[in-house]
Structure formats: C-alpha cells, structure tokens
Amino acid sequence: MDIHSEKFEINFPYVFETYCNYYQNSFDFFVKYNKAILEATSESYKSLRDSKLKSHEIKEIRNVMTTKFHFALGEKLSTEDISSSLSRMVDSWLNVIKASGSDRYYNYYRDYLSAWSRLFEPIRDTINRTPSDAIKIKGDFDLHHYKPIDKKRHKTPLLVVYSLINRHYILDLLPQSSVINNLRNQGFEIFATDWGTHDLYHKDMELEKFAHDYVGNAIDKIKEITGSDKVSLFGYCWGGLFSLIYAASHPENVKNLILHATPADMSQERVVVENWTAHLDADKLVDILGNIPGWFVNLAFILRNPVEPFLKYLFFFSKSRGFEEIQQFFAIESWLYDSGPIIGETYREIVNKICKNNLLIKNRMKIADHLVDLKQIRIPVLNILGLYDDIIPPESSRPITSVVGSKDKKLIEFPTGHVGLCISKKAHEQLWPEVGNWLAQRS
C-alpha cells in the first residue's frame, strides 16, 4: 500500500508502550557502550604505564595511548552483548516510528532534503574537481567523462564504479590528491558513475539494477563514445561489488578489473561497523524507512570511536599548517559527512546476502535468479586494500584474489587506511603509478 495514501490512526497506548521499550533499550545500550569506553580508556593508560618509552615526547605518548584505545574499544564494541543491545535499540526505535506514523512524515522530509541537495550538486561537482563532461545515461544517473591529458592514449577506457555510501568525489577530492587526475595524467581516458541523490521513488531499485543495468548502460555508452570493444572496470568499495557481479556475468565486455577496498568476505573477524550491521534487521529498516538515511550510517561510524572526531581536530591544529593541508583536511571532513540516502532494496540485499550470509565469496549468491560465480572472472584482476583500513578490513578484501578464476591477478596491500588509499601523498607517489603501470600493460 502506498504510504502517501494509507489511512493511519494512532493507537496511543501502543505508542506509549513502544516509547517505553525504546528508552529502556537505549538506556541498556548506552550503559554498556559507556562502560566499554571507560574500560578502553583504562587499558589505554595501562599501556602507557607498561610501555618503555625512550622519551617523553607528547607525540609518542599520544600514539601509544590512541592506538591502544582504538583497538581495545573496537574489541569491546564488537562483542555479542553490545551488538545485540544496539540491535534491540534500533529495533525499538523503528517500532516507535511505525507506531506513531512518523515514517510517512520522515519520508516527505527526506525527499525535500534530497531535492535541495540535487540543486547544489553541480556546484559540489565542479569546485576543485577535475574537469569532466556529464553524460546522461539510460536510467537514473549521470556518467562523468574525463579526457586524458597525454596525447598518447591507452587503448582501453576505464570506468570508475563508485559506492552508494558517501559521494562519488573521494577519488577526485582536490587537484593535488585526485586519483582521477593521477590516472588521467598517465594517459587514461576515464569515465565515472555518479549515482546522485536518490529519493523515495528509487527505494525499490535492487542490486541487479546497479550491477547489471546501470553498469551495463554505462559500458554501452562508453563503447559508443570511444569505439572500444571492451572497458576496464575500477570498483570503489561497494562499487567493487557491482563490478565483481557485472564482470562475472558479462566477461565479454570487461578488459581488466581493479578493486579498491571491496568488502566481499565476512567470514573473518569483522570490524565494529560490519559487526553491528550484521546484527541489524535490514528487512525492518528498509520496510519502515524506505531508503537508509545517510545520517544513520554516519552515526554508526562516529559511535565506533567517538573520541576520534574530537582528537583529530585537536591534533591537527596543535601545530601550524599550510593552506593545502588545511584545505585537504576540511575537504575530507566534508566528504565524510556528505552522505545521501542509500537505496533501500540494494542495502537489504547487500546486508542479507553478503554481510550476514557471506554468499558472494562462496559463489552462492543469486541476482535475479542468476548465480554469481566469481570463478567465471578470468580477466586480469588487481585487488587493492589498505593494511590499516578499519572500515573495510584487509581480511574482507584479501580473499577475492584467491577466489576469482583469473590467472593474471595481483594483490596490493598498501600501508595506509581507507581514505589514505585515495588521498595520501605516499599513495600518489607509489601506489597509483604502480596501478597505472599495471593497467597500461594490459590496455
């Protein structure tokens, strides 16, 4: 039944009961959560006492304490007790929303914000971004076309497939830290998906729509523009999932496959956010909210280490910084919290099929009744991960290399975190030239 036309009557006793349950579950979670923070803090101080520092430099002390706090808190927040407590709190919150009828008003409000966000997208996608032509593609998204600077072009064009979490411009954050610009300067002709800001109208789009139709539509358009028979795919985070599924089903259209911090194997020890996600009732979230709000995901990342957002500002401004450093710092901060709604049905499938049941890496996942067999991927594959990534841990990405059927495959484990893979100076000096060389030899 259409939520916009559904007749709704409030059962006040039931609403009161759901509110009471929500406050009870919230209290239970935050008591356990704060206890975990206090225990992690205690272990942090204990690690400083037990460590044998050769000096008493503030930087060295800070590194010892923050590292211990981060790992100790991660272990405590990933326990079954806290994860289940969080799940109960979210579940009771959803009951309040449904019982009070505020889900309808939330969706109206969310669509209103999405409309405003779309008005500012042209500005956000232009300032400090690599120049590109926006191309309309069959379906509800745009394709950015970045032309190479070098006259000597590589034969095969490259399609960057972005995630649905956060905006697409992380690979083109600033001119001096743009992966797009780095590869463009190496002579590649690059295209990139822009999923835009979706509203409730798009909530029923399934994983098949993105992994088959939308990626397929983009490839068809690229082949039409460039005259190339095949396209190389570059999948960023969840975009790597779309790329894996498409490459396994349509190998005739894909020349090479590059994966960037792609979460595929959830059988290993999960990081905090992955573990929390696995405990949530994704079906209930989607059924009540439609699309998953960006703030919901942002809050989860903040709660995984609530001290980090405050300390990074304190540490960053503890010494003088140049203009470029300050510009990059705030550009990253803007991207981190620039999160639009995540398509509900796609979120449901990824959580249930991949995060909870780990079907993709087992070659047992079906998309629209078609089995996704990663062994059918026999094209060259380059798998890139960050050794210190606490968002998509190495254990989640590493097994892809052994599961795909390719003989020509390579794993790069770079010593940095999730965002550092994209914007760090070391990555631009070492990682992306290596990626470009790998791709150039196969284009």
C-alpha positions as CSV (number, residue, x, y, z in Angstrom):
1,M,0.0,0.0,0.0
2,D,1.3,3.5,-0.9
3,I,2.5,5.2,2.3
4,H,1.3,8.5,0.9
5,S,-2.3,7.4,0.7
6,E,-2.5,5.0,3.6
7,K,-5.1,5.8,6.2
8,F,-3.4,6.0,9.6
9,E,-4.8,6.0,13.1
10,I,-2.6,6.3,16.2
11,N,-3.0,3.8,18.9
12,F,-1.8,5.9,21.8
13,P,-1.4,3.1,24.4
14,Y,0.7,1.1,22.0
15,V,2.7,4.2,21.1
16,F,3.4,4.8,24.8
17,E,4.5,1.2,25.2
18,T,6.9,1.4,22.2
19,Y,8.4,4.6,23.6
20,C,9.0,3.0,26.9
21,N,10.6,0.0,25.2
22,Y,12.8,2.3,23.2
23,Y,14.0,4.3,26.2
24,Q,14.7,1.1,28.1
25,N,16.7,-0.4,25.3
26,S,18.5,2.9,24.7
27,F,19.5,3.1,28.3
28,D,20.7,-0.5,28.3
29,F,22.9,0.1,25.2
30,F,24.4,3.4,26.3
31,V,25.3,2.0,29.8
32,K,27.2,-0.9,28.1
33,Y,28.6,1.5,25.5
34,N,30.0,4.0,28.1
35,K,31.3,1.1,30.1
36,A,33.3,-0.1,27.0
37,I,34.7,3.4,26.6
38,L,35.8,3.6,30.2
39,E,37.4,0.2,30.1
40,A,39.2,1.1,26.8
41,T,40.4,4.3,28.4
42,S,41.7,2.4,31.4
43,E,43.6,0.0,29.1
44,S,45.0,2.9,27.2
45,Y,46.5,4.4,30.3
46,K,47.8,1.0,31.4
47,S,49.5,0.5,28.1
48,L,51.3,3.8,28.6
49,R,52.4,2.7,32.1
50,D,53.6,-0.7,30.8
51,S,55.4,0.7,27.7
52,K,59.1,1.5,27.9
53,L,59.3,4.8,26.1
54,K,62.7,6.1,25.4
55,S,61.5,9.7,25.6
56,H,58.6,11.6,27.0
57,E,57.6,13.3,23.7
58,I,53.9,14.2,23.6
59,K,53.6,12.7,20.1
60,E,55.0,9.3,21.2
61,I,52.8,9.2,24.3
62,R,49.7,10.2,22.2
63,N,50.4,7.5,19.6
64,V,50.7,4.7,22.2
65,M,47.6,5.7,24.0
66,T,45.4,6.3,21.0
67,T,46.4,3.1,19.3
68,K,45.6,1.0,22.4
69,F,42.4,2.9,22.9
70,H,41.3,2.3,19.3
71,F,42.0,-1.4,19.4
72,A,40.6,-2.0,22.9
73,L,37.4,-0.1,22.1
74,G,37.0,-2.0,18.8
75,E,37.2,-5.3,20.6
76,K,34.7,-4.3,23.2
77,L,32.2,-2.8,20.9
78,S,32.2,-5.9,18.6
79,T,31.1,-8.2,21.4
80,E,27.8,-10.1,21.0
81,D,26.4,-8.4,24.1
82,I,26.8,-4.8,22.8
83,S,26.0,-5.7,19.2
84,S,22.7,-7.3,20.3
85,S,21.9,-4.4,22.6
86,L,22.4,-2.0,19.7
87,S,20.1,-4.1,17.5
88,R,17.4,-4.1,20.1
89,M,17.7,-0.3,20.5
90,V,17.4,0.2,16.7
91,D,14.5,-2.3,16.5
92,S,12.6,-0.5,19.2
93,W,13.3,2.9,17.6
94,L,11.8,1.6,14.4
95,N,8.7,0.4,16.3
96,V,8.3,4.0,17.6
97,I,8.5,5.4,14.1
98,K,6.0,2.9,12.8
99,A,3.5,3.1,15.7
100,S,3.5,7.0,15.7
101,G,3.2,7.2,11.9
102,S,6.2,9.4,11.7
103,D,7.7,7.2,8.9
104,R,5.4,8.9,6.5
105,Y,6.5,12.4,7.6
106,Y,10.1,11.4,7.6
107,N,10.0,10.3,4.0
108,Y,8.3,13.6,3.0
109,Y,11.1,15.5,4.8
110,R,13.8,13.2,3.4
111,D,12.6,13.8,-0.2
112,Y,12.5,17.6,0.5
113,L,16.2,17.5,1.6
114,S,17.1,15.3,-1.4
115,A,15.6,17.9,-3.7
116,W,17.7,20.7,-2.1
117,S,20.8,18.5,-2.3
118,R,20.3,18.0,-6.1
119,L,20.2,21.8,-6.6
120,F,23.7,22.1,-5.2
121,E,25.2,19.0,-6.8
122,P,26.5,21.0,-9.9
123,I,28.5,23.3,-7.6
124,R,29.8,20.5,-5.4
125,D,30.9,18.5,-8.5
126,T,32.7,21.5,-10.1
127,I,34.7,23.3,-7.4
128,N,38.2,21.7,-7.1
129,R,37.2,18.8,-9.3
130,T,38.9,17.6,-12.4
131,P,37.0,19.0,-15.5
132,S,34.5,16.5,-16.9
133,D,31.6,16.3,-19.2
134,A,28.4,15.0,-17.6
135,I,26.6,12.5,-19.9
136,K,23.1,11.3,-19.4
137,I,22.7,7.6,-19.4
138,K,19.7,5.4,-19.7
139,G,18.4,5.2,-16.2
140,D,18.6,7.5,-13.2
141,F,22.3,8.5,-13.0
142,D,25.0,10.5,-14.8
143,L,28.3,9.5,-16.3
144,H,31.3,11.8,-15.9
145,H,33.8,11.8,-18.8
146,Y,37.4,12.8,-18.1
147,K,39.6,13.1,-21.2
148,P,43.3,12.2,-20.9
149,I,45.9,15.0,-21.0
150,D,48.6,12.9,-22.7
151,K,48.1,12.7,-26.4
152,K,49.3,9.1,-26.3
153,R,46.2,7.4,-25.1
154,H,45.9,3.9,-23.8
155,K,43.5,1.9,-25.9
156,T,41.0,0.7,-23.3
157,P,38.9,3.3,-21.5
158,L,38.4,3.0,-17.7
159,L,35.1,3.1,-15.9
160,V,35.2,4.0,-12.2
161,V,32.2,2.5,-10.4
162,Y,31.5,4.3,-7.1
163,S,29.9,3.1,-3.9
164,L,26.4,4.1,-2.7
165,I,27.8,5.2,0.6
166,N,29.1,8.8,0.6
167,R,29.5,10.9,-2.6
168,H,31.5,9.9,-5.6
169,Y,34.2,12.6,-5.4
170,I,36.5,10.9,-2.9
171,L,38.7,9.8,-5.9
172,D,38.7,13.4,-7.1
173,L,38.8,15.3,-3.8
174,L,41.3,18.0,-4.7
175,P,43.7,18.6,-7.7
176,Q,46.8,17.6,-5.6
177,S,45.1,14.4,-4.2
178,S,43.0,13.2,-7.1
179,V,43.2,9.6,-8.2
180,I,41.2,10.5,-11.3
181,N,43.8,13.2,-12.1
182,N,46.7,10.9,-11.4
183,L,45.4,8.3,-13.8
184,R,44.4,10.9,-16.3
185,N,47.9,12.3,-16.3
186,Q,49.1,8.8,-17.1
187,G,47.1,8.9,-20.4
188,F,43.9,7.0,-19.5
189,E,40.5,8.0,-20.7
190,I,38.3,7.8,-17.6
191,F,34.6,7.7,-17.0
192,A,32.9,7.6,-13.6
193,T,29.5,6.9,-12.3
194,D,27.6,9.5,-10.3
195,W,24.7,7.9,-8.5
196,G,23.4,11.3,-7.4
197,T,20.9,11.8,-4.6
198,H,18.0,9.4,-4.6
199,D,14.6,9.9,-3.0
200,L,11.8,7.5,-2.1
201,Y,10.9,7.0,-5.7
202,H,14.1,4.9,-6.1
203,K,13.8,2.8,-2.9
204,D,12.8,-0.4,-4.8
205,M,15.9,-0.5,-7.0
206,E,17.6,-3.8,-6.4
207,L,21.2,-4.8,-6.6
208,E,20.6,-6.2,-10.1
209,K,19.7,-2.7,-11.3
210,F,23.1,-1.3,-10.3
211,A,25.3,-4.3,-11.0
212,H,23.8,-5.2,-14.4
213,D,21.6,-2.5,-15.9
214,Y,23.4,0.7,-14.7
215,V,26.9,-0.6,-15.1
216,G,25.9,-2.2,-18.4
217,N,24.3,1.0,-19.7
218,A,27.5,3.0,-18.8
219,I,29.7,0.5,-20.6
220,D,27.4,0.6,-23.7
221,K,27.7,4.4,-23.7
222,I,31.5,4.3,-23.3
223,K,31.9,1.8,-26.1
224,E,29.7,4.1,-28.3
225,I,31.8,7.2,-27.5
226,T,35.3,5.6,-27.7
227,G,34.8,2.9,-30.2
228,S,36.4,0.4,-27.9
229,D,35.3,-3.2,-27.8
230,K,35.8,-3.5,-24.0
231,V,36.1,-1.4,-20.9
232,S,38.3,-1.8,-17.8
233,L,36.3,-1.5,-14.5
234,F,37.6,0.2,-11.4
235,G,35.3,-0.6,-8.4
236,Y,35.5,1.5,-5.3
237,C,34.2,0.0,-2.1
238,W,30.6,-1.1,-2.7
239,G,31.2,-0.2,-6.4
240,G,33.6,-3.1,-6.3
241,L,30.7,-5.4,-5.5
242,F,28.8,-4.0,-8.6
243,S,31.9,-4.5,-10.7
244,L,32.5,-8.1,-9.5
245,I,28.9,-9.1,-10.2
246,Y,29.0,-7.5,-13.7
247,A,32.4,-8.9,-14.6
248,A,31.3,-12.4,-13.5
249,S,28.1,-12.2,-15.7
250,H,29.4,-10.2,-18.7
251,P,33.1,-11.0,-19.2
252,E,32.8,-10.3,-22.9
253,N,32.6,-6.5,-22.1
254,V,35.3,-6.2,-19.5
255,K,39.0,-6.0,-20.3
256,N,40.5,-5.6,-16.8
257,L,39.1,-5.4,-13.2
258,I,40.5,-3.2,-10.5
259,L,39.1,-3.5,-7.0
260,H,39.6,-0.8,-4.4
261,A,38.8,-1.7,-0.7
262,T,36.0,-4.0,-1.7
263,P,34.2,-5.9,1.1
264,A,33.4,-9.4,0.0
265,D,34.3,-12.0,2.7
266,M,32.6,-11.6,6.0
267,S,33.7,-14.9,7.5
268,Q,36.7,-13.4,9.1
269,E,36.7,-11.2,12.3
270,R,34.5,-8.2,11.5
271,V,35.3,-4.6,12.4
272,V,32.8,-2.7,14.6
273,V,30.5,-1.3,11.9
274,E,30.4,-4.6,9.9
275,N,29.5,-6.5,13.1
276,W,26.8,-4.0,14.1
277,T,25.4,-4.2,10.5
278,A,25.2,-7.9,10.6
279,H,23.1,-7.8,13.8
280,L,20.6,-5.3,12.4
281,D,17.2,-6.3,10.9
282,A,17.8,-4.9,7.4
283,D,14.3,-6.0,6.3
284,K,12.7,-4.0,9.0
285,L,14.9,-1.0,8.4
286,V,14.0,-0.9,4.7
287,D,10.3,-1.7,5.2
288,I,9.9,1.2,7.5
289,L,12.4,3.8,6.3
290,G,12.4,3.0,2.6
291,N,15.9,4.3,1.9
292,I,18.6,4.2,4.6
293,P,19.4,7.8,5.8
294,G,22.9,9.0,5.4
295,W,23.0,10.2,9.0
296,F,22.3,6.7,10.2
297,V,25.5,5.4,8.6
298,N,27.5,8.5,9.7
299,L,26.3,8.0,13.3
300,A,27.5,4.4,13.2
301,F,31.0,5.5,12.1
302,I,31.1,8.1,14.9
303,L,30.0,5.6,17.5
304,R,32.7,3.1,16.6
305,N,35.2,5.6,18.1
306,P,33.5,8.8,19.5
307,V,36.9,10.2,20.7
308,E,38.5,10.2,17.2
309,P,36.4,13.1,15.7
310,F,37.4,15.4,18.6
311,L,41.1,14.3,18.8
312,K,41.8,14.7,15.1
313,Y,40.9,18.4,15.2
314,L,42.9,18.8,18.4
315,F,46.0,17.0,16.9
316,F,45.7,18.6,13.5
317,F,45.6,22.2,14.8
318,S,48.2,21.5,17.5
319,K,50.8,22.9,15.1
320,S,50.9,25.4,12.3
321,R,49.6,24.1,8.9
322,G,49.9,25.3,5.4
323,F,46.9,26.2,3.2
324,E,46.9,23.0,1.2
325,E,47.0,20.9,4.4
326,I,44.0,22.8,5.9
327,Q,42.2,22.6,2.6
328,Q,42.6,18.9,2.3
329,F,41.7,18.3,6.0
330,F,38.3,20.1,5.6
331,A,37.7,18.6,2.2
332,I,38.0,15.1,3.7
333,E,35.7,16.1,6.6
334,S,33.1,17.4,4.2
335,W,33.2,14.2,2.2
336,L,33.0,12.0,5.3
337,Y,29.6,13.6,6.3
338,D,28.3,14.3,2.8
339,S,26.1,11.2,2.8
340,G,22.9,10.8,0.8
341,P,20.3,8.1,1.4
342,I,21.2,4.6,0.4
343,I,18.8,2.8,-1.9
344,G,16.7,0.6,0.4
345,E,16.4,-2.6,-1.6
346,T,20.1,-2.6,-2.6
347,Y,21.0,-2.1,1.0
348,R,18.8,-5.0,2.0
349,E,20.4,-7.4,-0.5
350,I,24.0,-6.4,0.4
351,V,23.4,-6.8,4.1
352,N,21.4,-10.0,3.9
353,K,23.3,-11.8,1.1
354,I,26.9,-10.6,1.7
355,C,27.3,-9.2,5.2
356,K,25.1,-11.7,7.0
357,N,25.3,-14.9,4.9
358,N,28.6,-14.3,3.0
359,L,27.1,-15.7,-0.2
360,L,29.2,-13.7,-2.7
361,I,32.7,-15.1,-1.7
362,K,31.1,-18.6,-1.5
363,N,29.9,-18.3,-5.1
364,R,26.3,-18.9,-3.9
365,M,24.8,-15.5,-4.3
366,K,21.9,-15.1,-6.8
367,I,21.0,-11.9,-8.5
368,A,17.6,-12.1,-10.2
369,D,17.8,-15.9,-10.2
370,H,21.3,-15.9,-11.8
371,L,24.2,-17.3,-9.8
372,V,27.2,-15.0,-9.4
373,D,30.2,-17.2,-9.8
374,L,33.4,-15.3,-9.2
375,K,35.4,-18.2,-10.7
376,Q,34.0,-17.1,-14.0
377,I,36.1,-13.9,-13.8
378,R,39.1,-14.9,-15.9
379,I,40.2,-11.4,-16.9
380,P,43.2,-9.7,-15.3
381,V,42.4,-8.6,-11.7
382,L,44.1,-6.1,-9.5
383,N,43.0,-6.1,-5.9
384,I,44.0,-3.1,-3.8
385,L,43.5,-2.9,0.0
386,G,44.7,-0.8,2.9
387,L,46.6,-2.7,5.6
388,Y,45.3,-0.3,8.3
389,D,41.8,0.1,7.0
390,D,39.3,-0.1,9.9
391,I,36.3,0.5,7.6
392,I,36.8,-2.3,5.1
393,P,39.4,-4.5,6.8
394,P,42.0,-6.4,4.8
395,E,40.5,-9.7,5.8
396,S,37.3,-8.8,4.0
397,S,39.0,-7.9,0.7
398,R,42.1,-10.2,0.5
399,P,40.2,-13.5,-0.3
400,I,38.8,-12.1,-3.5
401,T,42.2,-12.6,-5.1
402,S,42.2,-16.4,-4.5
403,V,38.5,-16.9,-5.4
404,V,38.4,-15.3,-8.8
405,G,39.3,-17.6,-11.7
406,S,41.9,-15.3,-13.2
407,K,45.4,-16.5,-13.8
408,D,46.6,-12.9,-14.2
409,K,45.8,-11.4,-10.8
410,K,47.7,-9.3,-8.3
411,L,47.1,-8.2,-4.7
412,I,48.5,-4.8,-3.5
413,E,48.4,-4.4,0.3
414,F,49.3,-0.7,0.9
415,P,50.3,0.5,4.4
416,T,47.6,3.0,4.9
417,G,43.9,3.4,5.9
418,H,40.7,3.5,3.9
419,V,40.9,7.2,3.0
420,G,44.7,7.2,2.8
421,L,44.5,4.9,-0.2
422,C,42.8,7.8,-2.1
423,I,44.4,11.0,-0.8
424,S,47.8,10.3,0.9
425,K,50.9,11.7,-0.6
426,K,52.6,8.3,-0.3
427,A,49.8,6.6,-2.3
428,H,50.0,9.2,-5.1
429,E,53.8,8.8,-5.3
430,Q,53.9,5.0,-5.1
431,L,50.5,3.2,-5.3
432,W,48.8,4.9,-8.2
433,P,51.8,5.0,-10.6
434,E,52.0,1.2,-9.9
435,V,48.3,0.8,-10.6
436,G,48.7,2.9,-13.8
437,N,51.6,0.7,-15.0
438,W,49.7,-2.5,-14.3
439,L,46.7,-1.2,-16.3
440,A,48.8,0.2,-19.1
441,Q,50.5,-3.2,-19.7
442,R,47.0,-4.8,-20.2
443,S,45.2,-2.0,-22.1
